Amino acid sequence: AVVSTQSTGILKPVLPTITQTTSLPDFVGSRSTVMFTNLDVSHTFLADPSWRETLDYRQHKEALKNFTPINDSYERALALSTNLNCTTTKDEDCYQELLLVVEDHRKKFKLMKKTNMKKLT
C-alpha cells in the first residue's frame, strides 16, 4: 500500500511491522518490480532458488553500488536548496527571499501530476 503525505503529495510506502514470522513475501507488492522496470533490468533471476549466486544478480548488485540513494523528501529538498544556494546567489538576504518565493509558489501551486501541468500551458 502507498500513502500520500498531506503537505507534499509525495507517495510513501506503508511498510509492514517486522516480527519473528515476517518473511520476504511480506515485503512484495504490486509495485515491487518498478525499480527493475525503471532501470531496464530483468528480474527473472529471482525465480531461481539460488538467485544470489546467479550472474545476473551479481552484475545488477555491482551496478547498483554506483547509485547514491536519496530516499527522503527532506534530503532531496536540502540537496536542491544547497545546490541552488551555491549556483544562484552568495548573498544570504537574496537567498532567504528566494526561499520565501519558492514557499509561496508551493502554497499556490500544489504538487501536480504531469498531465495537470500540461493543462496550464
All heavy atoms as an XYZ file, in Angstrom:
968
protein
N       0.834     -1.181      0.000
C       0.000      0.000      0.000
C       0.874      1.238      0.000
O       1.993      1.229      0.476
C      -0.902      0.005      1.227
N       0.327      2.324     -0.535
C       1.058      3.572     -0.632
C       0.178      4.692     -0.099
O      -1.022      4.703     -0.333
C       1.435      3.875     -2.100
C       2.388      5.037     -2.174
C       2.034      2.675     -2.784
N       0.768      5.612      0.641
C       0.021      6.760      1.144
C       0.672      8.037      0.658
O       1.863      8.081      0.400
C      -0.060      6.778      2.690
C      -0.873      5.626      3.212
C       1.309      6.796      3.311
N      -0.129      9.085      0.529
C       0.363     10.393      0.115
C       0.449     11.287      1.344
O      -0.485     11.354      2.118
C      -0.592     10.999     -0.913
O      -0.188     12.308     -1.222
N       1.589     11.958      1.501
C       1.683     12.886      2.617
C       0.886     14.128      2.267
O       0.905     14.591      1.143
C       3.142     13.252      2.926
O       3.717     13.853      1.771
C       3.948     12.036      3.318
N       0.166     14.668      3.228
C      -0.732     15.805      3.014
C       0.006     17.016      2.449
O      -0.448     17.636      1.516
C      -1.405     16.180      4.331
C      -2.299     15.110      4.878
C      -3.720     15.249      4.404
O      -4.129     16.313      4.003
N      -4.472     14.174      4.444
N       1.144     17.350      3.014
C       1.803     18.600      2.652
C       2.480     18.558      1.293
O       2.501     19.555      0.589
C       2.820     18.980      3.724
O       3.788     17.960      3.852
N       3.035     17.418      0.909
C       3.809     17.384     -0.333
C       3.149     16.594     -1.447
O       3.477     16.790     -2.598
C       5.195     16.749     -0.087
O       5.010     15.398      0.334
C       5.983     17.523      0.935
N       2.255     15.686     -1.121
C       1.654     14.851     -2.143
C       2.588     13.736     -2.597
O       2.295     13.010     -3.532
N       3.733     13.585     -1.935
C       4.695     12.552     -2.295
C       4.223     11.210     -1.768
O       3.787     11.099     -0.623
C       6.090     12.888     -1.731
C       6.608     14.167     -2.393
C       7.059     11.740     -1.926
C       7.894     14.680     -1.810
N       4.290     10.199     -2.612
C       3.844      8.863     -2.220
C       4.924      8.166     -1.412
O       6.091      8.165     -1.785
C       3.514      8.033     -3.453
C       2.401      8.579     -4.330
C       2.225      7.697     -5.559
C       1.101      8.648     -3.562
N       4.519      7.589     -0.305
C       5.443      6.829      0.538
C       4.822      5.473      0.836
O       3.619      5.379      1.059
C       5.721      7.573      1.844
C       6.453      8.880      1.624
C       6.925      9.448      2.925
C       7.744     10.685      2.641
N       8.394     11.178      3.824
N       5.623      4.419      0.850
C       5.072      3.096      1.104
C       4.671      2.908      2.559
O       5.247      3.520      3.455
C       6.230      2.155      0.744
C       7.444      2.972      0.963
C       7.060      4.396      0.624
N       3.679      2.059      2.764
C       3.304      1.652      4.114
C       4.042      0.335      4.354
O       3.758     -0.667      3.705
C       1.773      1.446      4.235
C       1.425      0.929      5.615
C       1.044      2.735      3.936
N       4.994      0.352      5.242
C       5.823     -0.824      5.476
C       5.200     -1.725      6.535
O       4.592     -1.248      7.489
C       7.219     -0.391      5.918
C       7.971      0.491      4.915
C       9.292      0.952      5.504
C       8.194     -0.237      3.610
N       5.370     -3.040      6.358
C       4.813     -3.968      7.356
C       5.612     -3.929      8.651
O       6.773     -3.552      8.666
C       4.969     -5.335      6.673
C       6.093     -5.162      5.724
C       6.044     -3.734      5.262
N       4.959     -4.311      9.728
C       5.640     -4.443     11.011
C       6.454     -5.735     10.968
O       5.948     -6.782     10.584
C       4.616     -4.509     12.153
O       3.813     -3.331     12.094
C       5.305     -4.592     13.498
N       7.703     -5.631     11.345
C       8.589     -6.800     11.300
C       8.480     -7.564     12.615
O       8.664     -6.997     13.688
C      10.038     -6.373     11.026
C      10.117     -5.666      9.673
C      10.973     -7.568     11.071
C      11.461     -5.078      9.355
N       8.172     -8.859     12.492
C       8.054     -9.737     13.656
C       8.894    -10.989     13.419
O       9.560    -11.109     12.389
C       6.582    -10.151     13.878
O       6.177    -10.961     12.775
C       5.680     -8.938     14.015
N       8.811    -11.933     14.327
C       9.538    -13.206     14.196
C       9.077    -13.991     12.961
O       9.829    -14.765     12.397
C       9.337    -14.069     15.452
C       9.975    -13.513     16.681
C      11.483    -13.745     16.711
O      12.080    -14.260     15.784
N      12.100    -13.339     17.800
N       7.824    -13.796     12.565
C       7.275    -14.578     11.448
C       7.309    -13.829     10.111
O       6.845    -14.345      9.106
C       5.816    -14.976     11.746
O       5.037    -13.785     11.935
C       5.744    -15.856     12.990
N       7.873    -12.618     10.070
C       7.955    -11.849      8.830
C       8.884    -12.552      7.845
O       9.956    -13.021      8.216
C       8.483    -10.426      9.112
O       7.630     -9.801     10.054
C       8.518     -9.603      7.850
N       8.442    -12.631      6.594
C       9.277    -13.253      5.560
C       9.286    -12.356      4.326
O       8.546    -11.371      4.231
C       8.751    -14.645      5.215
O       7.452    -14.551      4.671
N      10.114    -12.692      3.356
C      10.292    -11.873      2.159
C       8.975    -11.548      1.454
O       8.765    -10.393      1.059
C      11.275    -12.543      1.191
C      11.623    -11.743     -0.057
C      12.250    -10.402      0.309
C      12.556    -12.539     -0.945
N       8.056    -12.493      1.267
C       6.793    -12.155      0.591
C       5.990    -11.042      1.266
O       5.191    -10.372      0.618
C       6.016    -13.473      0.609
C       7.076    -14.525      0.647
C       8.165    -13.925      1.508
N       6.226    -10.807      2.556
C       5.541     -9.719      3.245
C       5.964     -8.350      2.712
O       5.280     -7.354      2.918
C       5.819     -9.771      4.751
C       5.246    -11.021      5.395
O       4.154    -11.454      4.984
O       5.903    -11.564      6.303
N       7.101     -8.291      2.041
C       7.613     -7.034      1.511
C       7.345     -6.866      0.019
O       7.721     -5.861     -0.568
C       9.123     -6.931      1.763
C       9.455     -6.873      3.216
C       9.845     -8.014      3.901
C       9.360     -5.679      3.911
C      10.156     -7.958      5.246
C       9.667     -5.617      5.261
C      10.065     -6.762      5.928
N       6.731     -7.840     -0.605
C       6.482     -7.802     -2.042
C       5.069     -7.297     -2.293
O       4.118     -7.747     -1.664
C       6.676     -9.206     -2.663
C       6.353     -9.193     -4.144
C       8.099     -9.689     -2.425
N       4.962     -6.353     -3.211
C       3.654     -5.793     -3.548
C       3.550     -5.545     -5.041
O       4.426     -5.912     -5.824
N       2.486     -4.866     -5.431
C       2.223     -4.628     -6.847
C       3.278     -3.731     -7.496
O       3.480     -3.777     -8.700
C       0.836     -4.008     -7.028
O       0.775     -2.766     -6.353
N       3.976     -2.935     -6.696
C       4.989     -2.033     -7.261
C       6.419     -2.545     -7.052
O       7.381     -1.817     -7.286
C       4.830     -0.647     -6.653
C       3.505      0.019     -7.003
C       3.334      1.386     -6.381
N       4.500      2.242     -6.405
C       4.855      3.046     -7.413
N       4.122      3.077     -8.498
N       5.933      3.804     -7.327
N       6.557     -3.797     -6.648
C       7.877     -4.329     -6.345
C       8.806     -4.399     -7.552
O      10.021     -4.355     -7.399
C       7.761     -5.724     -5.720
O       7.137     -5.630     -4.466
N       8.259     -4.484     -8.732
C       9.108     -4.577     -9.927
C       9.396     -3.223    -10.567
O      10.083     -3.156    -11.580
C       8.468     -5.501    -10.975
O       7.201     -4.955    -11.344
C       8.311     -6.914    -10.462
N       8.900     -2.145     -9.983
C       9.088     -0.811    -10.578
C      10.572     -0.482    -10.731
O      10.993      0.044    -11.761
C       8.360      0.263     -9.741
C       8.745      1.666    -10.176
C       6.857      0.075     -9.845
N      11.372     -0.762     -9.720
C      12.799     -0.462     -9.811
C      13.435     -1.197    -10.991
O      14.189     -0.610    -11.759
C      13.526     -0.861     -8.523
C      15.024     -0.602     -8.596
S      15.952     -1.221     -7.192
C      15.853     -2.978     -7.445
N      13.100     -2.470    -11.148
C      13.660     -3.232    -12.258
C      13.241     -2.627    -13.592
O      14.052     -2.487    -14.500
C      13.209     -4.696    -12.187
C      13.740     -5.430    -10.990
C      12.911     -5.723     -9.924
C      15.061     -5.825    -10.919
C      13.386     -6.403     -8.813
C      15.554     -6.501     -9.821
C      14.706     -6.795     -8.759
N      11.965     -2.265    -13.699
C      11.446     -1.686    -14.931
C      12.116     -0.353    -15.224
O      12.560     -0.108    -16.354
C       9.917     -1.491    -14.830
O       9.321     -2.755    -14.529
C       9.341     -0.946    -16.109
N      12.210      0.507    -14.225
C      12.818      1.826    -14.423
C      14.289      1.741    -14.803
O      14.788      2.590    -15.538
C      12.656      2.690    -13.175
C      11.236      3.150    -12.963
O      10.414      3.096    -13.866
N      10.946      3.606    -11.764
N      14.974      0.745    -14.295
C      16.397      0.579    -14.606
C      16.629     -0.300    -15.826
O      17.770     -0.539    -16.203
C      17.132     -0.015    -13.395
C      17.151      0.858    -12.149
C      17.776      0.114    -10.984
C      17.891      2.161    -12.420
N      15.529     -0.763    -16.434
C      15.597     -1.639    -17.603
C      16.448     -2.879    -17.298
O      17.365     -3.236    -18.029
C      16.154     -0.887    -18.811
C      15.889     -1.635    -20.122
O      14.912     -2.413    -20.160
O      16.664     -1.451    -21.091
N      16.117     -3.496    -16.159
C      16.842     -4.671    -15.680
C      15.857     -5.829    -15.558
O      14.767     -5.669    -15.015
C      17.479     -4.373    -14.299
C      18.025     -5.624    -13.659
C      18.548     -3.314    -14.425
N      16.256     -6.980    -16.048
C      15.410     -8.162    -15.927
C      15.399     -8.643    -14.479
O      16.405     -8.614    -13.786
C      15.944     -9.278    -16.826
O      15.255    -10.479    -16.568
N      14.244     -9.091    -14.036
C      14.149     -9.617    -12.674
C      13.866    -11.124    -12.691
O      13.485    -11.691    -11.679
C      13.100     -8.863    -11.861
C      11.715     -8.952    -12.417
N      11.365     -8.447    -13.634
C      10.596     -9.495    -11.921
C      10.086     -8.672    -13.866
N       9.598     -9.316    -12.828
N      14.094    -11.754    -13.822
C      13.825    -13.191    -13.949
C      14.745    -14.031    -13.064
O      14.389    -15.152    -12.701
C      13.956    -13.649    -15.409
O      15.265    -13.295    -15.886
C      12.901    -12.986    -16.289
N      15.905    -13.475    -12.708
C      16.833    -14.237    -11.858
C      16.224    -14.551    -10.497
O      16.633    -15.482     -9.820
C      18.161    -13.491    -11.683
C      18.052    -12.204    -10.909
C      18.167    -12.199     -9.533
C      17.849    -11.008    -11.576
C      18.071    -11.022     -8.819
C      17.764     -9.819    -10.867
C      17.870     -9.828     -9.493
N      15.197    -13.804    -10.089
C      14.580    -14.036     -8.785
C      13.817    -15.358     -8.718
O      13.534    -15.857     -7.631
C      13.634    -12.878     -8.436
C      14.329    -11.532     -8.190
C      13.305    -10.425     -8.067
C      15.207    -11.599     -6.961
N      13.486    -15.911     -9.885
C      12.767    -17.185     -9.907
C      13.677    -18.358     -9.548
O      13.199    -19.430     -9.171
C      12.155    -17.410    -11.288
N      14.967    -18.156     -9.655
C      15.939    -19.201     -9.331
C      16.081    -19.293     -7.813
O      16.350    -18.286     -7.149
C      17.284    -18.847     -9.968
C      18.317    -19.947     -9.836
O      18.215    -20.780     -8.920
O      19.233    -19.971    -10.676
N      15.894    -20.492     -7.210
C      16.012    -20.629     -5.753
C      17.365    -20.148     -5.204
O      17.451    -19.662     -4.090
C      15.825    -22.128     -5.498
C      15.098    -22.623     -6.690
C      15.521    -21.761     -7.842
N      18.414    -20.274     -6.010
C      19.734    -19.800     -5.577
C      20.074    -18.499     -6.314
O      21.176    -18.333     -6.837
C      20.796    -20.872     -5.820
O      20.793    -21.252     -7.177
N      19.131    -17.571     -6.321
C      19.269    -16.332     -7.101
C      20.474    -15.500     -6.709
O      21.053    -14.796     -7.517
C      17.993    -15.502     -7.024
C      17.548    -15.126     -5.641
C      16.723    -15.831     -4.829
C      17.917    -13.957     -4.922
N      16.545    -15.177     -3.640
C      17.266    -14.004     -3.667
C      18.714    -12.864     -5.191
C      17.402    -13.025     -2.709
C      18.850    -11.866     -4.232
C      18.201    -11.957     -3.005
N      20.918    -15.618     -5.459
C      22.087    -14.831     -5.027
C      23.370    -15.255     -5.724
O      24.316    -14.487     -5.784
C      22.264    -14.928     -3.522
C      21.251    -14.148     -2.745
C      21.612    -14.104     -1.269
N      20.691    -13.278     -0.545
C      19.886    -13.702      0.407
N      19.892    -14.972      0.751
N      19.072    -12.882      1.013
N      23.385    -16.461     -6.236
C      24.582    -16.947     -6.920
C      24.541    -16.721     -8.432
O      25.515    -16.975     -9.121
C      24.787    -18.449     -6.642
C      25.356    -18.738     -5.265
C      24.284    -18.735     -4.186
O      23.173    -19.212     -4.447
O      24.562    -18.226     -3.086
N      23.424    -16.247     -8.967
C      23.308    -16.079    -10.425
C      24.160    -14.906    -10.895
O      24.376    -13.931    -10.179
C      21.851    -15.850    -10.869
O      21.397    -14.613    -10.314
C      20.955    -16.997    -10.442
N      24.629    -15.015    -12.128
C      25.440    -13.966    -12.730
C      24.636    -12.672    -12.848
O      25.152    -11.586    -12.571
C      25.950    -14.410    -14.109
C      26.805    -13.403    -14.867
C      28.062    -13.068    -14.076
C      27.159    -13.943    -16.246
N      23.362    -12.774    -13.257
C      22.511    -11.579    -13.380
C      22.451    -10.807    -12.067
O      22.618     -9.585    -12.042
C      21.086    -11.954    -13.798
C      20.934    -12.121    -15.291
O      21.876    -11.762    -16.027
O      19.871    -12.601    -15.713
N      22.192    -11.520    -10.989
C      22.092    -10.861     -9.688
C      23.400    -10.169     -9.332
O      23.404     -9.006     -8.910
C      21.713    -11.852     -8.590
C      21.865    -11.260     -7.206
C      20.955    -10.324     -6.727
C      22.941    -11.615     -6.391
C      21.098     -9.760     -5.474
C      23.087    -11.054     -5.132
C      22.174    -10.135     -4.681
O      22.327     -9.568     -3.443
N      24.512    -10.861     -9.491
C      25.811    -10.279     -9.128
C      26.119     -9.040     -9.975
O      26.623     -8.043     -9.462
C      26.905    -11.332     -9.247
C      26.797    -12.424     -8.181
C      28.054    -13.284     -8.094
N      28.578    -13.700     -9.374
C      28.363    -14.893     -9.937
N      27.635    -15.795     -9.317
N      28.888    -15.188    -11.107
N      25.769     -9.091    -11.263
C      26.007     -7.931    -12.132
C      25.120     -6.752    -11.725
O      25.582     -5.613    -11.663
C      25.747     -8.297    -13.597
C      26.813     -9.197    -14.181
C      26.464     -9.658    -15.591
O      25.305     -9.703    -15.980
N      27.495    -10.005    -16.348
N      23.857     -7.024    -11.457
C      22.942     -5.956    -11.057
C      23.354     -5.361     -9.708
O      23.304     -4.151     -9.509
C      21.503     -6.454    -10.987
C      20.963     -6.944    -12.295
N      21.332     -6.424    -13.508
C      20.078     -7.917    -12.574
C      20.691     -7.045    -14.480
N      19.927     -7.976    -13.936
N      23.760     -6.227     -8.798
C      24.188     -5.761     -7.486
C      25.400     -4.840     -7.619
O      25.458     -3.781     -6.996
C      24.527     -6.958     -6.591
C      24.988     -6.577     -5.208
C      25.331     -7.804     -4.391
C      25.898     -7.425     -3.047
N      26.343     -8.595     -2.290
N      26.340     -5.224     -8.454
C      27.543     -4.418     -8.660
C      27.190     -3.068     -9.294
O      27.703     -2.024     -8.888
C      28.542     -5.176     -9.545
C      29.933     -4.606     -9.526
C      30.562     -4.585     -8.144
O      30.351     -5.521     -7.343
O      31.277     -3.606     -7.845
N      26.272     -3.086    -10.266
C      25.856     -1.841    -10.924
C      25.147     -0.908     -9.940
O      25.335      0.315     -9.977
C      24.947     -2.148    -12.110
N      24.328     -1.471     -9.057
C      23.581     -0.647     -8.098
C      24.476     -0.020     -7.034
O      24.096      0.973     -6.414
C      22.475     -1.467     -7.439
C      21.284     -1.772     -8.339
C      20.328     -2.725     -7.647
C      20.575     -0.506     -8.756
N      25.653     -0.564     -6.846
C      26.582      0.032     -5.875
C      26.989      1.442     -6.298
O      27.406      2.243     -5.478
C      27.834     -0.832     -5.720
C      27.611     -2.087     -4.920
C      28.911     -2.853     -4.790
C      28.714     -4.119     -3.995
N      29.962     -4.891     -3.890
N      26.853      1.751     -7.595
C      27.234      3.068     -8.098
C      26.148      4.121     -7.890
O      26.382      5.294     -8.123
C      27.579      2.984     -9.592
C      28.793      2.120     -9.839
O      29.739      2.140     -9.066
N      28.767      1.347    -10.900
N      24.956      3.695     -7.474
C      23.860      4.628     -7.244
C      23.965      5.219     -5.841
O      24.314      4.528     -4.888
C      22.500      3.919     -7.366
C      22.076      3.697     -8.772
C      22.519      2.589     -9.481
C      21.237      4.596     -9.406
C      22.138      2.378    -10.779
C      20.842      4.390    -10.706
C      21.291      3.280    -11.402
N      23.655      6.494     -5.733
C      23.587      7.145     -4.429
C      22.115      7.298     -4.084
O      21.405      8.060     -4.731
C      24.257      8.529     -4.479
O      25.600      8.381     -4.912
C      24.216      9.188     -3.115
N      21.634      6.550     -3.103
C      20.209      6.638     -2.782
C      19.859      7.933     -2.049
O      20.566      8.359     -1.148
C      19.971      5.428     -1.877
C      21.301      5.158     -1.268
C      22.333      5.582     -2.275
N      18.800      8.560     -2.509
C      18.212      9.697     -1.803
C      16.753      9.312     -1.635
O      15.958      9.417     -2.543
C      18.355     11.009     -2.590
C      19.829     11.334     -2.784
C      17.665     12.147     -1.864
C      20.089     12.581     -3.588
N      16.435      8.807     -0.469
C      15.123      8.219     -0.263
C      14.201      9.055      0.614
O      13.163      8.615      1.027
C      15.268      6.809      0.323
C      16.033      6.820      1.629
O      16.369      7.874      2.140
N      16.298      5.648      2.170
N      14.598     10.280      0.887
C      13.789     11.088      1.777
C      13.548     12.444      1.132
O      14.466     13.069      0.612
C      14.527     11.247      3.107
C      13.743     12.024      4.137
O      12.521     12.116      4.027
O      14.377     12.547      5.066
N      12.321     12.903      1.149
C      11.996     14.184      0.512
C      12.785     15.334      1.148
O      13.163     16.285      0.464
C      10.498     14.452      0.566
O      10.047     14.441      1.897
N      13.069     15.233      2.429
C      13.864     16.271      3.091
C      15.273     16.321      2.502
O      15.806     17.396      2.253
C      13.927     16.021      4.598
C      14.844     16.984      5.312
C      14.431     18.284      5.585
C      16.120     16.602      5.691
C      15.275     19.177      6.229
C      16.968     17.490      6.331
C      16.547     18.777      6.600
O      17.381     19.654      7.223
N      15.879     15.151      2.279
C      17.215     15.112      1.705
C      17.219     15.724      0.310
O      18.143     16.452     -0.052
C      17.729     13.672      1.635
C      18.073     13.082      2.976
C      18.565     11.649      2.857
O      19.092     11.281      1.788
O      18.404     10.898      3.827
N      16.189     15.428     -0.482
C      16.101     15.990     -1.828
C      15.944     17.506     -1.764
O      16.583     18.240     -2.524
C      14.947     15.360     -2.599
C      15.207     13.915     -2.971
C      14.161     13.412     -3.956
N      12.821     13.383     -3.410
C      12.277     12.360     -2.784
N      12.973     11.260     -2.621
N      11.053     12.418     -2.326
N      15.092     17.982     -0.860
C      14.889     19.428     -0.727
C      16.170     20.114     -0.260
O      16.527     21.181     -0.755
C      13.750     19.712      0.241
N      16.862     19.497      0.681
C      18.109     20.065      1.177
C      19.162     20.104      0.075
O      19.864     21.104     -0.100
C      18.623     19.256      2.376
C      19.917     19.746      3.009
C      19.735     21.162      3.554
C      20.348     18.804      4.124
N      19.269     19.025     -0.698
C      20.231     18.983     -1.801
C      19.903     20.046     -2.845
O      20.789     20.745     -3.334
C      20.244     17.599     -2.439
N      18.620     20.184     -3.170
C      18.202     21.202     -4.131
C      18.505     22.594     -3.604
O      19.042     23.447     -4.317
C      16.713     21.057     -4.428
C      16.106     22.124     -5.345
C      16.755     22.054     -6.725
C      14.613     21.924     -5.461
N      18.187     22.828     -2.345
C      18.425     24.132     -1.728
C      19.911     24.465     -1.700
O      20.315     25.582     -2.035
C      17.852     24.135     -0.314
O      18.142     25.324      0.339
N      20.726     23.512     -1.318
C      22.168     23.727     -1.264
C      22.724     24.007     -2.645
O      23.514     24.938     -2.836
C      22.867     22.498     -0.646
O      22.324     22.274      0.649
C      24.364     22.706     -0.537
N      22.294     23.214     -3.612
C      22.747     23.410     -4.980
C      22.317     24.774     -5.503
O      23.088     25.500     -6.124
C      22.201     22.296     -5.874
C      22.761     22.351     -7.276
O      23.867     22.834     -7.486
N      21.997     21.863     -8.221
N      21.077     25.133     -5.226
C      20.546     26.418     -5.655
C      21.318     27.557     -4.998
O      21.672     28.538     -5.643
C      19.065     26.507     -5.291
C      18.305     27.735     -5.766
C      18.275     27.781     -7.287
C      16.892     27.723     -5.221
N      21.602     27.416     -3.726
C      22.334     28.451     -2.995
C      23.738     28.645     -3.566
O      24.215     29.761     -3.695
C      22.417     28.102     -1.514
C      22.980     29.235     -0.679
O      22.845     30.395     -1.030
N      23.621     28.883      0.409
N      24.378     27.547     -3.932
C      25.749     27.637     -4.432
C      25.810     28.211     -5.844
O      26.786     28.852     -6.214
C      26.407     26.251     -4.415
S      26.692     25.640     -2.748
N      24.786     27.966     -6.632
C      24.836     28.398     -8.024
C      24.101     29.706     -8.281
O      24.417     30.410     -9.223
C      24.242     27.319     -8.947
O      22.890     27.070     -8.566
C      25.042     26.044     -8.904
N      23.119     30.030     -7.468
C      22.274     31.196     -7.736
C      22.787     32.461     -7.068
O      22.920     33.491     -7.708
C      20.827     30.928     -7.276
O      20.373     29.740     -7.895
C      19.919     32.066     -7.662
N      23.038     32.383     -5.789
C      23.404     33.603     -5.071
C      24.320     33.279     -3.900
O      24.195     32.241     -3.279
C      22.152     34.343     -4.567
O      22.580     35.489     -3.857
C      21.295     33.492     -3.674
N      25.208     34.192     -3.618
C      26.068     34.058     -2.440
C      25.585     34.988     -1.323
O      26.047     34.928     -0.209
C      27.524     34.408     -2.788
C      28.134     33.509     -3.821
C      28.346     32.129     -3.283
C      28.997     31.244     -4.335
N      28.931     29.863     -4.032
N      24.620     35.844     -1.648
C      24.085     36.803     -0.687
C      22.966     36.151      0.122
O      21.968     35.701     -0.433
C      23.566     38.031     -1.444
C      22.962     39.079     -0.526
O      23.391     39.159      0.640
O      22.068     39.809     -0.983
N      23.101     36.099      1.434
C      22.138     35.415      2.303
C      20.742     36.044      2.215
O      19.736     35.343      2.199
C      22.634     35.421      3.754
C      21.738     34.685      4.717
C      21.619     33.192      4.465
O      22.539     32.601      3.860
O      20.596     32.612      4.875
N      20.663     37.368      2.153
C      19.358     38.028      2.065
C      18.626     37.641      0.785
O      17.419     37.363      0.801
C      19.504     39.550      2.139
C      19.927     40.033      3.527
O      19.635     39.308      4.510
O      20.543     41.107      3.620
N      19.349     37.619     -0.334
C      18.737     37.217     -1.614
C      18.277     35.767     -1.548
O      17.209     35.419     -2.055
C      19.726     37.399     -2.763
S      20.053     39.107     -3.178
N      19.092     34.936     -0.919
C      18.759     33.519     -0.810
C      17.493     33.327      0.031
O      16.606     32.561     -0.337
C      19.936     32.757     -0.207
C      19.677     31.287     -0.043
C      19.461     30.467     -1.142
C      19.640     30.702      1.223
C      19.216     29.113     -0.996
C      19.405     29.359      1.378
C      19.200     28.579      0.264
O      18.948     27.241      0.413
N      17.399     34.020      1.155
C      16.215     33.910      2.012
C      14.964     34.400      1.282
O      13.891     33.808      1.407
C      16.414     34.692      3.319
C      17.464     34.094      4.241
C      17.135     32.676      4.665
O      15.993     32.324      4.905
N      18.163     31.838      4.743
N      15.100     35.465      0.508
C      13.968     35.965     -0.274
C      13.550     34.941     -1.324
O      12.359     34.714     -1.538
C      14.341     37.288     -0.948
C      13.163     37.934     -1.638
C      13.503     39.304     -2.200
O      14.428     39.968     -1.677
O      12.827     39.708     -3.149
N      14.529     34.318     -1.952
C      14.236     33.276     -2.937
C      13.486     32.113     -2.289
O      12.511     31.597     -2.840
C      15.531     32.777     -3.581
C      15.416     31.665     -4.601
C      14.561     32.105     -5.786
C      16.785     31.230     -5.070
N      13.886     31.711     -1.097
C      13.198     30.630     -0.389
C      11.750     30.998     -0.076
O      10.852     30.161     -0.178
C      13.939     30.265      0.902
C      15.279     29.556      0.730
C      15.921     29.317      2.095
C      15.149     28.259     -0.030
N      11.512     32.246      0.287
C      10.144     32.694      0.551
C       9.294     32.653     -0.714
O       8.122     32.267     -0.676
C      10.159     34.110      1.137
C      10.703     34.230      2.558
C      10.842     35.701      2.954
C       9.838     33.480      3.545
N       9.883     33.027     -1.833
C       9.164     32.982     -3.111
C       8.811     31.543     -3.462
O       7.686     31.242     -3.864
C       9.995     33.638     -4.237
C       9.383     33.365     -5.595
C      10.126     35.125     -3.998
N       9.759     30.633     -3.275
C       9.518     29.216     -3.568
C       8.439     28.666     -2.654
O       7.523     27.959     -3.095
C      10.827     28.391     -3.435
C      10.545     26.900     -3.487
C      11.812     28.789     -4.525
N       8.484     29.004     -1.381
C       7.473     28.532     -0.428
C       6.087     29.049     -0.811
O       5.103     28.305     -0.802
C       7.831     28.989      0.985
C       6.853     28.504      2.037
C       7.235     28.985      3.430
O       8.106     29.855      3.570
O       6.632     28.468      4.383
N       5.998     30.320     -1.175
C       4.730     30.903     -1.594
C       4.210     30.224     -2.859
O       3.020     29.924     -2.980
C       4.907     32.407     -1.827
C       3.591     33.080     -2.159
O       2.645     32.952     -1.350
O       3.512     33.728     -3.227
N       5.109     29.966     -3.781
C       4.727     29.290     -5.026
C       4.167     27.901     -4.746
O       3.169     27.485     -5.331
C       5.937     29.202     -5.958
C       5.634     28.591     -7.277
N       5.721     27.234     -7.497
C       5.228     29.150     -8.448
C       5.391     26.981     -8.742
N       5.095     28.103     -9.353
N       4.798     27.183     -3.826
C       4.324     25.837     -3.489
C       2.953     25.864     -2.834
O       2.165     24.941     -2.993
C       5.330     25.132     -2.578
C       6.562     24.703     -3.308
C       7.483     23.919     -2.409
N       8.611     23.428     -3.169
C       9.741     23.033     -2.634
N       9.887     23.062     -1.326
N      10.714     22.607     -3.388
N       2.661     26.915     -2.080
C       1.339     27.034     -1.467
C       0.277     27.290     -2.532
O      -0.826     26.757     -2.457
C       1.321     28.159     -0.431
C       2.063     27.821      0.839
C       2.057     28.995      1.789
C       2.880     28.684      3.034
N       2.999     29.853      3.913
N       0.626     28.118     -3.516
C      -0.328     28.465     -4.571
C      -0.523     27.317     -5.557
O      -1.614     27.089     -6.056
C       0.143     29.703     -5.334
C       0.029     30.976     -4.538
C       0.531     32.156     -5.342
C       0.461     33.429     -4.523
N       1.058     34.566     -5.229
N       0.563     26.623     -5.879
C       0.527     25.555     -6.870
C       0.956     24.256     -6.209
O       2.142     23.964     -6.121
C       1.448     25.874     -8.050
C       1.139     27.181     -8.709
C       1.886     28.315     -8.410
C       0.100     27.279     -9.610
C       1.598     29.525     -9.010
C      -0.193     28.489    -10.212
C       0.553     29.620     -9.912
N      -0.024     23.510     -5.736
C       0.262     22.240     -5.071
C       0.972     21.304     -6.053
O       0.867     21.454     -7.270
C      -1.030     21.593     -4.578
C      -1.788     22.423     -3.580
C      -1.038     22.517     -2.278
C      -1.842     23.318     -1.277
N      -1.086     23.762     -0.170
N       1.674     20.323     -5.506
C       2.364     19.337     -6.330
C       1.375     18.715     -7.294
O       0.338     18.207     -6.886
C       2.989     18.265     -5.438
C       3.854     17.238     -6.122
C       5.078     17.902     -6.745
C       4.295     16.183     -5.140
N       1.687     18.795     -8.562
C       0.749     18.332     -9.575
C       1.366     17.220    -10.402
O       2.576     17.106    -10.513
C       0.363     19.487    -10.495
C      -0.273     20.664     -9.769
S      -0.610     22.015    -10.885
C      -2.160     21.488    -11.559
N       0.515     16.442    -11.020
C       0.966     15.414    -11.938
C       1.293     16.069    -13.274
O       0.822     17.152    -13.589
C      -0.117     14.352    -12.123
C      -0.379     13.554    -10.876
C      -1.398     12.492    -11.151
C      -1.647     11.679     -9.893
N      -2.614     10.631    -10.098
N       2.090     15.386    -14.068
C       2.495     15.907    -15.357
C       1.293     16.240    -16.242
O       1.262     17.249    -16.925
C       3.398     14.900    -16.068
C       4.070     15.457    -17.305
C       4.856     14.407    -18.058
C       6.051     13.937    -17.284
N       6.908     13.018    -18.047
N       0.256     15.406    -16.176
C      -0.916     15.640    -17.001
C      -1.618     16.932    -16.618
O      -2.098     17.668    -17.482
C      -1.925     14.470    -16.880
O      -2.208     14.252    -15.504
C      -1.362     13.211    -17.490
N      -1.659     17.262    -15.330
C      -2.266     18.515    -14.885
C      -1.407     19.716    -15.263
O      -1.932     20.784    -15.559
C      -2.503     18.504    -13.387
C      -3.532     17.488    -12.976
O      -4.344     17.045    -13.780
N      -3.495     17.099    -11.714
N      -0.092     19.538    -15.239
C       0.813     20.630    -15.600
C       0.652     21.010    -17.065
O       0.748     22.183    -17.424
C       2.264     20.249    -15.315
C       2.586     20.038    -13.849
S       2.443     21.535    -12.874
C       3.947     22.343    -13.344
N       0.380     20.032    -17.923
C       0.214     20.300    -19.346
C      -0.992     21.192    -19.589
O      -1.025     21.959    -20.544
C       0.083     18.992    -20.129
C       1.391     18.234    -20.218
C       1.209     16.957    -20.998
C       2.525     16.199    -21.058
N       2.394     14.926    -21.776
N      -1.991     21.099    -18.724
C      -3.195     21.913    -18.868
C      -2.911     23.386    -18.625
O      -3.652     24.249    -19.068
C      -4.287     21.422    -17.918
C      -4.807     20.044    -18.232
C      -5.803     19.592    -17.183
C      -6.219     18.165    -17.420
N      -7.099     17.669    -16.358
N      -1.837     23.699    -17.884
C      -1.507     25.083    -17.569
C      -0.917     25.815    -18.760
O      -0.962     27.043    -18.808
C      -0.528     25.138    -16.398
C      -1.044     24.623    -15.062
C       0.082     24.637    -14.039
C      -2.213     25.452    -14.570
N      -0.337     25.084    -19.694
C       0.311     25.739    -20.846
C      -0.652     26.005    -21.965
O      -1.700     25.522    -22.070
C       1.476     24.880    -21.373
O       0.975     23.605    -21.761
C       2.544     24.740    -20.319
